[in-house]
Amino acid sequence: MKKTGILKAESKGVITDLVISFILPCSIITSFQVTFDTSILMGFAVVLGISVLVQAVSYVIGHTIYNRKPEEIKRVLQYCTIVSNSGFLGLPIAQGIFGAEGLMYASIFLIPMRIMMWSAGIACFTESPDMRSVVKKLALHPCIIAVYIGLGLLVFQKPLGAAYEAVLACPAVPVSVVCRMVVEALDRMVRAAGGCTTTVTMILIGTMLADVSLRDMLDKDALLITAVRLVLLPLIVLAGCRLFHVDRLLAGVSVLLTGMPAGSTSAILAAKYHCDYTFATKCIVVSTLLSMISIPMWSAVSTW
């Protein structure tokens, strides 16, 4: 579609906004509509703890092994080590492999990375923003808002499809009927939009790869960050999960989200802050292409 001109250059930005602001949030909300019990709460705590440790290890690695690289290259490598494409690519893949429950845990797993992305990640290119800016960006992110809604539905056990029961007792029968119809329509819309996540995301990934020349992508530093993102970090997480006997589903989600390719925002920030954005693009493309091999491998190994 991209090569034939059906998808224009400006289409990428439109599809990105659609996925981040609407389709992914709908998918996240749907994933939280499960029966609540204490094991889910414990699962949240486990994946959140693993994610915090992953971010700490990523930060240490990013500020240790690239010190001999040129400054404009080092900043990109540090950012790509801290920030992956797990929010954009990881969520639909987690849903496809582990189902709605896997997507629910993946949404929680990403919270520490989003915090690091807007604090230590930005600091790789410029001064770290103040805490107020970080909190504002985190609190108002569409996917985080979807987590708020999903948690509310989970805790109060009022799935959208059954919420009309609460209005049936309304004395004004016409009002209750209208409310029921609205809630049911809303539920169908959210589920239908969430079901588009994987398809639309992969279309967008295709638009990013369509104009890439593989010959131009061969770069030893790009291969280095690819090895760190796709091999080293998920291997550390897998070893830790096996050592502490973490539940298979939680371990699988954690390993999968950790082993995602470099974040697509690295090229945008590199261009904005006068770093090597061409190199950042190579990191994104090379790690994304090779993740087609590593993602199925880690998914199989982590749940075996």
SERO-4910 file (N, C-alpha, C, O; in steps of 0.05 Angstrom, whole numbers):
BEGIN
 pado doro    nc1    nc2    nc3   cac1   cac2   cac3    cc1    cc2    cc3    oc1    oc2    oc3
  Met    A     16    -24      0      0      0      0     17     25      0     11     45    -14
  Lys    A     39     25     15     57     48     16     71     51    -11     73     74    -21
  Lys    A     81     30    -22     96     31    -47     79     39    -71     88     50    -90
  Thr    A     53     32    -70     35     38    -92     22     66    -89      8     74   -106
  Gly    A     28     80    -66     18    106    -63     -9    108    -49    -20    130    -45
  Ile    A    -21     85    -42    -47     86    -28    -44     99     -1    -61    115      7
  Leu    A    -22     92     13    -15    106     38      5    127     32     28    121     24
  Lys    A     -2    152     36     16    175     32     36    178     55     32    165     76
  Ala    A     56    195     52     76    199     73     62    210     98     70    203    120
  Glu    A     42    227     95     29    239    118     11    219    132      1    225    154
  Ser    A      5    197    119    -13    177    131     -1    165    157    -16    158    175
  Lys    A     25    164    158     38    151    181     31    166    207     25    154    227
  Gly    A     32    193    206     25    208    230     -4    205    238    -10    204    262
  Val    A    -22    204    218    -50    201    224    -56    173    237    -70    172    256
  Ile    A    -44    152    225    -48    125    236    -36    123    264    -48    110    282
  Thr    A    -13    135    268      0    135    295    -19    147    316    -23    135    337
  Asp    A    -30    171    310    -48    184    329    -73    167    333    -83    165    356
  Leu    A    -83    154    312   -107    137    315   -101    114    334   -118    108    351
  Val    A    -78    101    330    -71     78    347    -67     86    376    -78     74    394
  Ile    A    -51    106    380    -43    114    408    -67    127    423    -71    121    446
  Ser    A    -83    143    409   -104    158    423   -131    144    424   -148    152    440
  Phe    A   -135    124    407   -162    112    406   -161     81    407   -173     69    424
  Ile    A   -148     69    387   -150     39    385   -137     25    408   -149      7    420
  Leu    A   -112     32    415    -99     19    438   -114     24    464   -118      4    479
  Pro    A   -123     48    471   -138     52    495   -164     34    496   -170     23    517
  Cys    A   -178     31    473   -201     14    473   -194    -15    479   -208    -29    493
  Ser    A   -171    -24    468   -162    -51    472   -155    -55    502   -160    -76    513
  Ile    A   -142    -35    514   -134    -37    542   -159    -39    560   -160    -55    578
  Ile    A   -179    -21    555   -203    -22    571   -216    -49    569   -225    -60    590
  Thr    A   -218    -61    545   -230    -87    542   -215   -108    558   -228   -126    569
  Ser    A   -189   -106    558   -173   -127    571   -177   -128    601   -172   -149    613
  Phe    A   -186   -106    614   -190   -106    642   -218   -117    650   -223   -119    674
  Gln    A   -234   -124    631   -261   -135    638   -260   -165    643   -270   -181    628
  Val    A   -248   -171    666   -246   -199    675   -255   -200    704   -258   -179    717
  Thr    A   -260   -224    714   -268   -227    742   -244   -221    761   -223   -232    758
  Phe    A   -249   -203    779   -227   -194    797   -224   -213    821   -243   -222    833
  Asp    A   -198   -219    826   -192   -234    851   -164   -225    860   -151   -210    846
  Thr    A   -156   -234    883   -130   -225    895   -106   -233    878    -86   -220    879
  Ser    A   -109   -255    863    -86   -263    846    -80   -243    825    -56   -239    817
  Ile    A   -100   -229    815    -95   -208    795    -80   -185    807    -61   -174    795
  Leu    A    -88   -178    832    -74   -156    846    -45   -164    851    -27   -147    848
  Met    A    -40   -189    858    -12   -198    862      3   -198    836     27   -191    835
  Gly    A    -11   -205    814      2   -204    788     10   -176    780     32   -173    769
  Phe    A     -7   -157    786      0   -129    781     26   -121    796     44   -109    784
  Ala    A     28   -129    821     51   -122    837     76   -135    826     98   -123    826
  Val    A     74   -160    817     97   -174    807    108   -161    781    131   -156    779
  Val    A     90   -157    762     99   -145    736    109   -117    740    127   -108    726
  Leu    A     96   -102    758    106    -75    764    134    -76    776    151    -59    768
  Gly    A    139    -94    794    165    -97    806    186   -105    786    208    -94    785
  Ile    A    179   -124    768    198   -132    747    204   -109    729    227   -105    721
  Ser    A    184    -94    722    188    -71    703    206    -50    715    223    -39    702
  Val    A    203    -45    741    220    -25    755    249    -35    754    268    -19    749
  Leu    A    254    -60    759    281    -71    758    292    -70    730    316    -65    726
  Val    A    275    -76    710    284    -74    682    294    -46    675    314    -43    662
  Gln    A    279    -26    684    286      1    678    312      9    692    329     24    681
  Ala    A    316     -1    716    341      5    731    365     -8    717    386      5    714
  Val    A    362    -33    708    384    -47    694    389    -33    668    412    -30    660
  Ser    A    368    -25    653    371    -12    627    386     14    631    403     21    614
  Tyr    A    380     29    652    393     55    657    423     51    662    440     65    651
  Val    A    430     31    678    458     25    685    473     17    660    495     26    655
  Ile    A    461     -1    644    474    -10    619    478     13    600    499     16    588
  Gly    A    457     30    597    459     52    578    480     72    586    491     86    568
  His    A    486     75    611    506     94    620    533     81    627    550     93    641
  Thr    A    537     57    617    562     42    622    576     33    597    600     39    594
  Ile    A    563     20    579    576      6    557    580     23    532    593     15    513
  Tyr    A    569     48    532    571     64    508    590     88    511    590    106    495
  Asn    A    604     89    533    620    113    540    642    120    520    651    143    518
  Arg    A    651    100    504    672    106    484    661    114    457    676    120    439
  Lys    A    635    115    455    623    123    429    622    153    427    622    167    447
  Pro    A    621    164    402    618    193    398    592    202    412    573    187    414
  Glu    A    592    227    421    570    237    437    543    235    423    524    227    436
  Glu    A    542    242    398    516    241    384    506    213    380    482    208    377
  Ile    A    524    194    379    517    165    377    510    154    404    490    139    407
  Lys    A    525    162    424    521    152    451    494    160    462    480    143    475
  Arg    A    485    184    457    459    192    467    436    176    455    417    168    469
  Val    A    438    170    429    418    153    416    418    125    428    397    114    433
  Leu    A    442    114    432    444     87    443    432     86    472    419     66    479
  Gln    A    438    106    487    427    107    515    397    108    515    384     94    530
  Tyr    A    386    125    497    357    127    496    344    101    487    324     92    498
  Cys    A    355     89    466    344     64    456    346     41    476    331     22    474
  Thr    A    366     42    494    368     22    515    346     25    536    335      5    546
  Ile    A    340     50    542    320     56    563    292     53    552    274     42    565
  Val    A    287     63    528    260     64    516    258     45    493    273     47    473
  Ser    A    239     27    495    234      8    473    208     15    459    194     35    466
  Asn    A    201      0    439    175      4    425    153    -13    436    134    -20    423
  Ser    A    156    -21    462    137    -39    474    109    -27    477     89    -41    477
  Gly    A    107      0    480     81     12    483     65     11    457     41      8    458
  Phe    A     79     12    435     66     13    409     64    -15    396     43    -22    385
  Leu    A     86    -29    397     87    -56    384     81    -78    404     69    -98    397
  Gly    A     90    -74    429     88    -96    449     60   -102    458     53   -125    461
  Leu    A     43    -81    461     16    -86    470     -1   -104    451    -13   -123    460
  Pro    A     -1    -97    425    -17   -115    408     -6   -143    406    -21   -162    402
  Ile    A     21   -146    407     33   -173    406     27   -188    432     21   -212    431
  Ala    A     27   -174    455     20   -187    480     -9   -197    479    -15   -218    489
  Gln    A    -26   -181    467    -54   -189    465    -57   -213    447    -72   -231    452
  Gly    A    -42   -213    424    -44   -235    405    -34   -261    417    -44   -282    410
  Ile    A    -13   -260    433      0   -284    444    -13   -293    469    -19   -317    473
  Phe    A    -18   -275    488    -28   -282    515    -57   -275    520    -68   -281    541
  Gly    A    -71   -263    500    -99   -257    503   -104   -232    519    -85   -216    525
  Ala    A   -129   -228    527   -137   -203    542   -122   -201    568   -115   -179    576
  Glu    A   -118   -223    582   -105   -222    608    -76   -213    605    -66   -198    621
  Gly    A    -63   -223    584    -35   -215    579    -34   -185    573    -15   -172    581
  Leu    A    -53   -175    558    -53   -146    551    -57   -130    577    -45   -108    579
  Met    A    -74   -139    595    -79   -125    620    -53   -122    636    -46   -101    645
  Tyr    A    -38   -144    639    -13   -143    653      8   -127    638     24   -113    651
  Ala    A      8   -128    612     27   -112    596     22    -82    600     41    -67    600
  Ser    A     -3    -74    603     -9    -46    607      3    -36    633     12    -13    635
  Ile    A      2    -53    654     14    -46    680     45    -46    677     58    -28    688
  Phe    A     55    -65    663     85    -68    660     97    -42    647    119    -35    654
  Leu    A     82    -29    630     93     -6    615     94     20    631    106     39    622
  Ile    A     81     21    654     80     46    669    107     56    677    113     80    672
  Pro    A    125     40    689    152     50    695    168     59    670    183     79    672
  Met    A    164     45    647    179     53    623    169     81    614    185     97    604
  Arg    A    143     86    616    133    112    607    144    134    625    150    156    615
  Ile    A    147    128    651    159    148    669    188    153    661    197    176    659
  Met    A    203    132    656    231    135    647    233    149    620    252    165    616
  Met    A    215    143    602    215    155    576    214    186    577    228    199    562
  Trp    A    197    196    595    193    225    597    212    238    617    210    262    622
  Ser    A    229    223    630    248    235    649    277    228    640    289    244    627
  Ala    A    287    205    648    314    197    641    318    194    611    340    200    601
  Gly    A    297    186    597    299    184    568    304    211    554    322    213    538
  Ile    A    287    230    561    291    257    550    318    269    559    331    283    544
  Ala    A    327    262    583    353    271    593    376    261    577    398    273    578
  Cys    A    373    240    561    394    231    543    401    251    522    424    252    512
  Phe    A    382    268    515    386    288    494    388    317    505    401    334    493
  Thr    A    375    321    527    375    348    539    371    346    569    373    324    580
  Glu    A    367    368    582    363    367    611    336    353    617    316    357    603
  Ser    A    336    338    639    312    324    647    290    344    655    296    363    669
  Pro    A    266    340    645    244    358    653    237    356    682    245    336    696
  Asp    A    224    376    693    217    376    721    195    355    726    182    345    708
  Met    A    193    347    751    174    326    759    145    332    752    130    314    745
  Arg    A    138    357    753    111    365    746    104    358    717     82    349    711
  Ser    A    123    363    699    119    357    671    117    327    666    100    318    650
  Val    A    134    312    680    133    283    677    106    272    686     94    255    673
  Val    A     97    281    710     71    271    721     48    279    702     30    263    698
  Lys    A     49    303    691     28    312    674     26    295    648      5    287    640
  Lys    A     49    290    636     50    274    612     41    245    617     27    233    601
  Leu    A     49    235    640     42    207    647     12    205    653     -2    188    643
  Ala    A      2    224    669    -26    223    678    -46    226    655    -68    216    655
  Leu    A    -38    242    634    -57    249    613    -52    232    587    -64    237    567
  His    A    -34    213    589    -29    196    565    -54    179    560    -65    168    579
  Pro    A    -63    177    535    -88    162    529    -88    133    540   -108    123    550
  Cys    A    -65    120    537    -63     92    547    -64     90    577    -75     71    588
  Ile    A    -54    110    591    -55    110    620    -84    117    629    -93    105    649
  Ile    A    -97    135    615   -125    140    621   -142    115    618   -160    109    633
  Ala    A   -136     99    597   -149     74    592   -145     55    615   -163     39    623
  Val    A   -121     55    627   -115     38    650   -132     47    674   -143     30    688
  Tyr    A   -135     73    678   -153     83    700   -181     71    696   -193     60    715
  Ile    A   -192     74    672   -219     64    666   -220     34    670   -239     24    682
  Gly    A   -200     20    659   -200     -9    662   -199    -18    691   -212    -37    698
  Leu    A   -182     -5    707   -181    -12    735   -207     -7    749   -215    -23    766
  Gly    A   -221     15    742   -247     20    754   -267     -2    747   -282    -11    764
  Leu    A   -267    -11    722   -285    -32    714   -278    -58    728   -295    -74    735
  Leu    A   -251    -63    731   -242    -87    744   -250    -88    774   -260   -108    783
  Val    A   -245    -66    788   -249    -65    817   -279    -66    823   -288    -81    841
  Phe    A   -295    -51    808   -324    -49    814   -340    -71    799   -364    -73    803
  Gln    A   -326    -86    783   -338   -109    769   -363   -101    754   -384   -114    756
  Lys    A   -361    -79    739   -383    -70    722   -374    -68    693   -370    -46    683
  Pro    A   -372    -91    680   -364    -90    651   -384    -73    636   -408    -73    642
  Leu    A   -375    -60    615   -392    -43    599   -417    -58    589   -439    -47    588
  Gly    A   -413    -83    581   -435    -98    569   -457   -104    589   -479   -110    581
  Ala    A   -451   -103    615   -470   -110    636   -479    -85    652   -495    -88    671
  Ala    A   -467    -62    646   -473    -39    662   -502    -30    661   -511    -15    678
  Tyr    A   -516    -38    640   -544    -29    638   -561    -40    661   -582    -30    666
  Glu    A   -551    -61    674   -566    -73    696   -570    -52    719   -590    -52    733
  Ala    A   -550    -34    721   -551    -14    742   -573      7    737   -582     20    756
  Val    A   -582      9    712   -602     30    706   -630     18    703   -649     32    699
  Leu    A   -632     -9    704   -658    -21    701   -678    -14    723   -702    -14    719
  Ala    A   -666     -8    747   -683     -1    770   -694     27    768   -709     36    786
  Cys    A   -685     42    748   -694     70    746   -725     71    742   -735     56    726
  Pro    A   -739     88    757   -768     89    756   -778     98    728   -800     90    720
  Ala    A   -762    114    715   -770    123    688   -761    102    667   -738    102    659
  Val    A   -779     85    659   -772     62    642   -759     71    616   -739     60    608
  Pro    A   -770     92    602   -757    101    577   -728    109    581   -712    103    564
  Val    A   -722    122    604   -695    130    609   -677    105    612   -655    105    601
  Ser    A   -686     85    626   -670     61    630   -665     47    604   -643     36    599
  Val    A   -685     46    587   -682     34    561   -661     48    544   -644     36    531
  Val    A   -663     75    543   -643     91    528   -615     86    539   -596     83    524
  Cys    A   -613     87    566   -586     83    578   -575     56    571   -551     53    565
  Arg    A   -592     35    571   -583      8    564   -573      7    535   -552     -5    530
  Met    A   -587     20    517   -579     20    489   -553     34    485   -536     25    470
  Val    A   -549     57    500   -525     72    497   -501     56    507   -480     55    495
  Val    A   -505     43    531   -483     28    543   -475      4    525   -452     -1    522
  Glu    A   -495    -10    515   -490    -33    498   -475    -24    472   -457    -38    463
  Ala    A   -484     -2    461   -471      9    437   -442     16    442   -424     11    427
  Leu    A   -438     29    466   -411     37    473   -393     13    477   -370     13    469
  Asp    A   -404     -8    490   -388    -33    494   -380    -45    467   -357    -53    464
  Arg    A   -399    -47    448   -392    -58    422   -371    -42    408   -354    -52    395
  Met    A   -373    -15    410   -354      3    397   -326     -1    408   -307     -3    393
  Val    A   -324     -2    435   -298     -5    448   -285    -32    441   -261    -34    435
  Arg    A   -301    -54    441   -291    -80    434   -283    -82    405   -262    -93    398
  Ala    A   -299    -70    387   -292    -71    359   -267    -55    352   -250    -64    337
  Ala    A   -265    -32    364   -241    -15    360   -216    -29    371   -195    -29    358
  Gly    A   -219    -41    395   -196    -55    407   -187    -79    390   -164    -86    390
  Gly    A   -206    -91    377   -200   -114    360   -184   -107    335   -173   -125    322
  Cys    A   -182    -81    329   -166    -72    305   -137    -68    312   -121    -62    295
  Thr    A   -129    -71    338   -103    -62    347    -80    -75    331    -64    -61    319
  Thr    A    -80   -101    329    -57   -115    316    -56   -108    286    -35   -102    276
  Thr    A    -79   -108    273    -79   -103    244    -69    -75    238    -52    -72    221
  Val    A    -80    -54    251    -73    -27    245    -44    -21    252    -29     -7    238
  Thr    A    -35    -33    275     -7    -29    284     12    -41    263     32    -28    257
  Met    A      6    -64    253     24    -77    233     24    -62    207     44    -61    193
  Ile    A      1    -50    199      1    -32    176     20     -9    180     35     -2    161
  Leu    A     20      3    204     37     25    209     66     17    209     83     32    198
  Ile    A     73     -6    221    100    -16    220    109    -20    191    132    -14    184
  Gly    A     91    -29    174     97    -33    146    104     -7    132    122     -6    115
  Thr    A     90     15    139     96     41    127    124     50    135    137     65    120
  Met    A    133     43    159    159     51    168    181     35    153    203     46    148
  Leu    A    176     10    146    196     -7    134    196     -6    103    215    -15     90
  Ala    A    174      5     91    171      3     62    193     17     46    201      7     25
  Asp    A    203     40     56    223     55     41    251     50     50    269     65     43
  Val    A    255     29     65    282     24     77    299      6     58    289    -14     47
  Ser    A    324     15     54    343     -2     39    359    -18     59    373     -6     76
  Leu    A    357    -44     58    371    -61     78    401    -57     76    415    -59     97
  Arg    A    412    -51     53    441    -47     50    450    -23     66    472    -23     78
  Asp    A    433     -2     68    441     22     83    437     18    113    447     34    129
  Met    A    423     -3    121    417     -7    149    440    -21    164    439    -22    189
  Leu    A    458    -33    150    479    -49    163    499    -30    177    513    -15    164
  Asp    A    498    -30    204    514    -12    220    521    -27    246    503    -38    259
  Lys    A    547    -28    253    555    -44    276    543    -34    302    536    -49    320
  Asp    A    540     -7    305    528      4    329    498     -2    330    487     -6    352
  Ala    A    485     -2    307    457     -9    306    453    -38    313    434    -45    327
  Leu    A    471    -55    305    470    -83    312    476    -87    342    466   -105    354
  Leu    A    493    -69    353    499    -70    382    474    -65    399    468    -80    417
  Ile    A    460    -43    392    436    -37    408    414    -58    403    398    -64    421
  Thr    A    414    -69    379    394    -91    373    400   -115    391    381   -128    402
  Ala    A    426   -122    395    433   -145    412    425   -139    441    416   -157    455
  Val    A    430   -114    450    422   -107    477    392   -109    482    383   -120    501
  Arg    A    377    -97    463    348    -96    466    335   -123    462    316   -131    477
  Leu    A    344   -138    442    329   -163    434    341   -188    447    327   -209    447
  Val    A    365   -187    458    377   -211    469    385   -207    498    375   -223    515
  Leu    A    401   -188    504    412   -185    531    391   -179    552    388   -194    572
  Leu    A    375   -159    548    355   -151    568    333   -173    573    328   -179    596
  Pro    A    321   -184    551    302   -205    557    314   -230    569    301   -244    584
  Leu    A    339   -236    563    353   -258    575    356   -254    605    352   -273    620
  Ile    A    363   -230    613    365   -224    642    338   -228    656    337   -239    677
  Val    A    317   -218    643    290   -220    655    282   -249    657    271   -258    677
  Leu    A    287   -264    636    279   -293    636    294   -308    658    282   -324    672
  Ala    A    320   -302    660    336   -316    681    325   -309    709    322   -326    726
  Gly    A    319   -283    713    308   -275    739    281   -287    745    276   -295    768
  Cys    A    263   -288    725    237   -300    729    239   -330    735    224   -340    752
  Arg    A    257   -344    722    261   -373    727    273   -377    755    265   -395    769
  Leu    A    291   -359    763    304   -362    789    284   -358    812    286   -373    832
  Phe    A    265   -340    809    246   -334    830    219   -347    825    199   -341    838
  His    A    218   -365    805    194   -381    799    169   -364    795    148   -368    806
  Val    A    173   -344    778    150   -326    771    130   -341    753    138   -358    737
  Asp    A    105   -336    757     84   -348    741     90   -346    711    101   -326    702
  Arg    A     83   -367    696     90   -369    668     78   -345    652     92   -334    635
  Leu    A     53   -339    657     41   -316    642     55   -290    648     61   -275    630
  Leu    A     60   -285    674     73   -260    682    101   -259    671    110   -238    661
  Ala    A    116   -282    672    143   -283    661    142   -278    631    159   -264    620
  Gly    A    123   -291    617    121   -288    588    116   -260    580    129   -250    561
  Val    A     98   -246    593     92   -218    587    116   -201    592    123   -183    576
  Ser    A    130   -205    615    153   -189    622    176   -192    602    188   -173    594
  Val    A    181   -217    595    203   -222    576    196   -211    548    213   -198    535
  Leu    A    171   -215    540    163   -205    514    165   -174    512    176   -164    493
  Leu    A    155   -160    532    155   -131    532    183   -120    534    190    -99    523
  Thr    A    201   -134    549    228   -125    552    244   -129    526    261   -113    520
  Gly    A    237   -149    510    251   -155    486    241   -141    461    244   -151    439
  Met    A    228   -118    464    218   -103    441    240    -87    428    260    -80    442
  Pro    A    237    -80    403    258    -64    389    260    -35    399    244    -27    416
  Ala    A    279    -20    389    284      7    398    259     25    393    244     21    374
  Gly    A    255     44    411    232     62    409    232     80    385    253     91    378
  Ser    A    210     82    372    208     98    347    212    128    353    218    143    335
  Thr    A    208    137    378    212    165    385    242    173    385    248    197    386
  Ser    A    260    154    384    288    160    385    297    177    361    312    196    364
  Ala    A    287    171    337    294    186    313    282    215    315    295    234    307
  Ile    A    258    217    326    245    244    328    261    262    347    267    285    341
  Leu    A    269    251    370    284    266    390    312    272    380    323    294    385
  Ala    A    324    253    367    351    257    356    352    280    337    370    296    337
  Ala    A    332    281    319    330    303    300    325    330    314    336    351    307
  Lys    A    308    330    334    301    354    349    325    366    364    328    390    365
  Tyr    A    341    348    376    363    358    392    390    354    379    411    353    392
  His    A    391    354    352    415    355    336    434    332    341    458    335    342
  Cys    A    423    308    345    439    284    346    437    270    319    425    280    300
  Asp    A    449    246    317    450    232    292    423    217    288    420    194    295
  Tyr    A    403    231    275    377    219    272    377    197    250    360    179    250
  Thr    A    397    199    232    399    178    212    407    151    225    397    130    219
  Phe    A    426    153    244    434    130    259    411    119    276    407     95    279
  Ala    A    395    138    288    372    130    304    352    115    288    340     95    297
  Thr    A    348    123    263    330    109    245    340     81    239    325     62    238
  Lys    A    366     78    235    378     52    231    373     34    255    366     10    251
  Cys    A    376     44    279    371     28    303    342     18    304    337     -5    311
  Ile    A    324     36    297    295     28    297    290      6    277    277    -14    283
  Val    A    299     11    252    293     -8    231    306    -35    235    294    -56    232
  Val    A    333    -35    241    347    -60    245    335    -76    268    331   -100    265
  Ser    A    330    -63    291    319    -78    314    291    -87    308    283   -109    317
  Thr    A    275    -72    293    248    -80    287    248   -104    268    232   -123    272
  Leu    A    265   -103    248    266   -126    229    275   -151    243    263   -173    239
  Leu    A    296   -149    259    306   -173    273    288   -183    295    289   -206    304
  Ser    A    270   -165    305    251   -173    325    231   -193    314    217   -207    329
  Met    A    228   -194    288    210   -214    275    220   -242    281    205   -262    280
  Ile    A    246   -245    287    258   -271    295    257   -274    325    250   -295    335
  Ser    A    265   -253    339    269   -256    368    242   -257    384    241   -271    404
  Ile    A    222   -243    375    196   -243    389    184   -270    390    176   -279    412
  Pro    A    181   -285    368    170   -312    370    188   -330    387    178   -347    402
  Met    A    214   -326    386    232   -343    402    228   -338    431    225   -358    446
  Trp    A    228   -313    440    224   -308    469    197   -316    478    193   -324    501
  Ser    A    177   -312    461    150   -320    469    148   -350    474    135   -359    493
  Ala    A    162   -365    458    162   -395    461    178   -403    486    169   -420    501
  Val    A    202   -391    489    220   -399    510    209   -391    538    210   -407    557
  Ser    A    197   -367    540    188   -357    566    164   -372    577    160   -373    601
  Thr    A    148   -384    559    124   -399    568    128   -429    568    109   -444    573
  Trp    A    152   -438    561    158   -467    559    161   -479    587    166   -503    589
***
